[in-house]
Amino acid sequence: MEYNPNTPHQRGTKSFESLTFKEQALSINAQCSVLEKAIRAHARRAAQERRDANAALERCVRQVERLTARLRQSSS
């Protein structure tokens, strides 16, 4: 999803709660894509700084797994 400053949510005039179900789904999907790119960039930076890129990636993956577990727990 490309940034569009003309959409109300991205201008900050609409809260996430006020978005429609479809708009919320699109926003969540976009945020997940941004998170994936950020995690991959973090692993690349770790490699550039001669750190263990796999360990950095795994730490991020575990963090996302903990988030997933919290979401599953709160929905039961």
C-alpha positions as CSV (number, residue, x, y, z in Angstrom):
1,M,0.0,0.0,0.0
2,E,1.5,3.3,-1.1
3,Y,1.4,6.4,1.1
4,N,-1.3,8.7,0.1
5,P,-1.5,12.0,2.1
6,N,-5.0,12.6,0.8
7,T,-6.6,9.7,2.8
8,P,-8.1,10.9,6.1
9,H,-6.4,8.2,8.2
10,Q,-3.0,9.1,7.0
11,R,-3.6,12.8,7.7
12,G,-4.3,11.9,11.2
13,T,-7.9,13.1,11.1
14,K,-9.5,9.7,11.6
15,S,-8.8,7.3,14.5
16,F,-8.1,3.6,13.8
17,E,-11.3,2.7,15.6
18,S,-13.3,4.9,13.3
19,L,-12.0,3.1,10.1
20,T,-14.3,0.6,8.4
21,F,-13.4,-3.1,8.8
22,K,-11.9,-3.1,5.3
23,E,-9.8,0.1,6.0
24,Q,-8.6,-1.4,9.3
25,A,-7.6,-4.6,7.5
26,L,-5.7,-2.6,4.9
27,S,-3.9,-0.6,7.6
28,I,-2.9,-3.7,9.5
29,N,-1.6,-5.3,6.3
30,A,0.4,-2.2,5.5
31,Q,1.9,-2.1,9.1
32,C,2.8,-5.8,8.8
33,S,4.6,-5.1,5.6
34,V,6.5,-2.2,7.1
35,L,7.5,-4.3,10.1
36,E,8.8,-7.1,7.8
37,K,10.9,-4.6,5.9
38,A,12.2,-3.1,9.1
39,I,13.2,-6.5,10.5
40,R,15.0,-7.4,7.3
41,A,16.8,-4.0,7.3
42,H,17.8,-4.6,11.0
43,A,19.3,-7.9,10.1
44,R,21.2,-6.4,7.2
45,R,22.5,-3.6,9.4
46,A,23.6,-6.3,11.9
47,A,25.6,-8.0,9.2
48,Q,27.1,-4.6,8.1
49,E,28.3,-4.0,11.7
50,R,29.7,-7.5,11.9
51,R,27.1,-8.7,14.3
52,D,25.2,-12.0,14.1
53,A,22.5,-11.2,11.6
54,N,20.7,-14.5,12.1
55,A,20.6,-13.9,15.9
56,A,19.2,-10.4,15.3
57,L,16.6,-11.8,13.0
58,E,15.7,-14.5,15.4
59,R,15.3,-12.0,18.3
60,C,12.9,-10.0,16.1
61,V,11.0,-13.2,15.1
62,R,10.6,-14.2,18.7
63,Q,9.3,-10.8,19.6
64,V,6.6,-11.1,16.8
65,E,5.8,-14.6,18.1
66,R,5.3,-13.2,21.6
67,L,2.9,-10.6,20.1
68,T,1.1,-13.3,18.2
69,A,0.7,-15.3,21.4
70,R,-0.7,-12.3,23.3
71,L,-3.2,-11.7,20.6
72,R,-4.3,-15.3,20.6
73,Q,-4.5,-15.3,24.4
74,S,-6.6,-12.1,24.5
75,S,-9.1,-13.4,21.9
76,S,-9.9,-16.6,23.9
